[in-house]
Amino acid sequence: MSATENLRTSLERAPAGTPLYVHLPFCAAKCHYCDFFSVPAEGQDRGANLAAIVREAELYAPRQPRTVFVGGGTPSLLSTTELRSFFDALERITGFRSSAVEVTAECNPESLDRDKARALLDLGVTRLSIGFQSLHDEVLQLFGRVHTVEQSFAAFESARSAGVRDLNIDMIYAVPGQTAEAWERDLARVLALGSEHLSAYNLTFEEETVFRRWLDQGRLTKSEEEVELAHFDVTRALTAGAGLEAYEISNFARSGHRCAHNVNYWENGPYLGIGPSAVSKIGPTRGGNLKAIQPYNRRIAADNDARTWEETPSGAARLFETWWLGLRLSDGLSADEARSRAHFTGSDDPAVPIAESLVVDGLVEVVHDRYRLTARGLPLADYVAKRFLAAAT
């Protein structure tokens, strides 16, 4: 039996209600910091890939998913005709329009106008996430973005005028040379728009990205740690002043507007991913699809399966992962919740001693049996994660 056949034996339709992620891999251009799988749309047979994704949905997508997140890539790059055909097919397969409490589509400013925003709403999308990333055109050019600052604000206003009432804005801070004062001015302008949600990320230099290569070559310099911390503090202060709750390390929302789909990730819940590179986690097992367009299309056509890897981590490894993910949320988690989410059945809990040691270090506190990061621990969330991940090796 081949490796592909071994993987395929465990594939079946995800249980009803499972959150659904759809990866549409096409972008206008590849951003220099991005390590997600995406390809420039020019010259690609988008129709063939969309047909393959629909076929994968027919095979594995859950009925009545609780949430749907259409990311990429740049879903808004697709034409209204392509979007209508795709979302109508997804509705036929899953019935998401009557079941999902939230349906998100990622958008870039250069491909979002009022008509497209209105069309997305009509097709069942309830939430748009717009990638501003920076309020400086020269920084957008450095990032490899193809939109301008003016287009970012125009896209936001187009979405509002179309009737979108659940909007997220993506921003990146700690850009080389950026001061905390400059970030404070930019963030204030963004918050003045009154979006329901903000995602603000510290710039990272991921492996196999243009930015990482430039960093290694000395063409870019990473911000100093104290500068990153100043940006982090500014972000939390300004968002709080604007009435947004810091419910996760990098995510801020008005009451009732947390991203339900992403909260499920941080709670280490189940999800089904379709499309090239998409990852799924059902019960204790997870797996991922091919990171290529044509091979993905061919595998779906020939084998009804584009998965290239699958694993079932040990109970302890799942438990450690559940802890570091859950601690990213302001709600934290209890030891009982962690064991349940991780499907951990062992009699001895190896994660609690690590959590207690972090309490002693002042990075974690316990409130009503729930562990959560302290003010000192919040900017050190990655270090906290490493403490749990080190125990899993």
LINQUI-V114973 format. One record per backbone hydrogen bond with DSSP energy under -0.5 kcal/mol. CO is the residue of the C=O (numbers start at 1). NH is the residue of the N-H. E is the energy in kcal/mol with one decimal. If there is no record, write none. Layout:
co	nh	e
CO	NH	E
CO	NH	E
This chain:
co	nh	e
2	6	-2.1
3	7	-2.1
4	8	-2.3
5	9	-1.4
7	10	-1.4
8	11	-1.4
15	18	-1.9
17	66	-1.6
19	272	-2.5
20	69	-2.3
21	274	-2.3
22	24	-0.7
22	71	-2.4
23	25	-0.6
24	73	-0.7
25	39	-2.6
26	74	-2.9
27	41	-2.9
29	31	-0.5
31	34	-0.8
32	211	-2.8
39	27	-2.3
41	44	-2.2
44	46	-1.5
45	49	-1.7
46	50	-2.9
47	51	-2.1
48	52	-1.8
49	53	-2.3
50	54	-2.4
51	55	-2.1
52	56	-2.4
53	57	-2.3
54	58	-2.4
55	59	-1.5
56	60	-2.5
56	61	-0.5
57	61	-1.6
60	14	-2.6
62	65	-0.5
63	17	-2.6
66	101	-2.8
66	102	-0.7
67	20	-2.6
68	104	-2.6
69	22	-2.7
69	71	-0.8
70	106	-2.2
71	24	-2.9
74	77	-2.1
75	78	-1.6
79	83	-2.7
80	84	-2.6
81	85	-2.3
82	86	-2.4
83	87	-3.0
84	88	-2.3
85	89	-1.7
86	90	-2.4
87	91	-2.3
88	92	-2.3
89	93	-2.0
90	94	-2.7
90	95	-0.5
91	95	-2.0
94	64	-3.4
95	98	-1.3
95	99	-0.7
96	100	-2.7
102	68	-2.1
103	126	-2.2
103	127	-2.3
104	70	-3.1
105	129	-2.1
106	76	-1.0
107	131	-2.1
108	111	-1.8
109	112	-1.2
111	113	-0.5
113	117	-2.5
114	118	-2.6
115	119	-2.3
116	120	-2.5
117	121	-2.0
118	122	-2.4
119	123	-1.6
120	125	-2.4
121	124	-1.7
127	105	-2.0
128	130	-0.5
128	168	-2.7
129	107	-3.2
130	132	-1.4
130	170	-2.6
132	134	-1.9
133	172	-2.1
136	139	-0.6
136	140	-2.3
137	141	-2.2
138	142	-1.8
139	143	-2.6
140	144	-0.8
140	145	-2.6
141	144	-0.7
143	32	-3.3
143	33	-0.5
148	152	-1.5
149	153	-1.8
150	154	-2.1
151	155	-2.6
152	156	-2.0
153	157	-2.2
154	158	-2.3
155	159	-2.3
156	160	-2.3
157	161	-2.7
158	162	-1.6
159	163	-0.6
159	164	-2.5
160	163	-1.4
166	128	-1.9
167	196	-0.7
167	197	-1.6
168	130	-2.9
169	199	-2.7
170	132	-0.8
170	133	-3.1
171	201	-2.6
173	203	-2.6
174	223	-0.5
175	178	-2.9
179	183	-2.2
180	184	-2.3
181	185	-1.9
182	186	-2.2
183	187	-3.0
184	188	-2.0
185	189	-1.6
186	190	-2.0
187	191	-2.9
188	192	-1.6
190	193	-1.5
191	194	-1.5
196	254	-2.5
197	169	-1.4
198	200	-0.5
198	252	-2.6
199	171	-2.7
199	201	-0.5
201	173	-2.8
204	206	-0.7
206	209	-0.9
209	213	-1.9
210	214	-2.7
211	215	-2.4
212	216	-2.5
213	217	-1.8
214	218	-0.6
214	219	-2.3
214	220	-1.2
215	218	-1.0
224	228	-2.3
225	229	-2.3
226	230	-1.8
227	231	-2.2
228	232	-2.3
229	233	-2.5
230	234	-2.3
231	235	-2.3
232	236	-2.0
233	237	-2.2
234	238	-2.7
235	239	-2.2
236	240	-1.7
237	241	-2.0
238	242	-1.4
239	244	-2.8
240	243	-1.5
245	247	-1.6
245	253	-2.1
247	330	-2.4
248	251	-1.1
250	200	-2.3
251	247	-0.7
251	248	-1.6
252	198	-2.7
253	245	-3.4
254	257	-2.3
258	260	-1.1
259	263	-2.3
260	264	-1.6
261	265	-1.0
262	266	-2.1
263	267	-1.9
264	269	-3.0
265	268	-1.9
270	19	-0.6
271	281	-2.9
272	21	-3.0
274	23	-2.8
275	278	-1.8
278	289	-2.1
280	287	-1.8
281	271	-2.6
282	285	-1.7
285	282	-2.4
286	311	-2.9
287	280	-2.8
288	308	-2.8
288	309	-1.3
290	277	-1.9
290	292	-0.7
292	296	-0.9
293	297	-2.6
294	298	-2.7
295	299	-2.5
296	300	-2.4
297	301	-2.1
298	302	-2.8
299	303	-3.0
299	304	-0.7
299	305	-1.1
300	304	-1.2
306	290	-2.0
309	288	-1.7
311	286	-2.6
314	318	-2.5
315	319	-2.0
316	320	-2.6
317	321	-2.1
318	322	-2.2
319	323	-2.0
320	324	-2.1
321	325	-2.2
322	326	-2.5
323	327	-2.2
325	328	-1.3
326	329	-1.3
327	373	-0.5
328	249	-0.9
329	332	-1.2
333	371	-3.1
334	338	-2.2
335	339	-2.1
336	340	-2.2
337	341	-2.9
338	342	-2.0
339	344	-2.6
340	343	-1.2
343	345	-0.5
348	350	-0.8
349	353	-0.6
351	355	-2.3
352	356	-2.9
353	357	-1.9
354	358	-1.8
355	359	-1.6
356	360	-2.1
357	361	-1.7
358	363	-2.3
358	364	-1.3
359	362	-1.3
363	374	-2.1
365	367	-0.5
365	372	-2.4
367	370	-1.5
370	367	-2.9
371	333	-1.9
372	365	-3.0
374	378	-2.0
375	379	-0.6
377	380	-1.2
378	381	-1.3
380	384	-2.3
381	385	-2.5
382	386	-1.9
383	387	-1.5
384	388	-1.4
385	389	-2.8
386	390	-2.7
387	391	-0.9
388	392	-0.8
389	392	-0.7
389	393	-0.5
390	393	-0.9
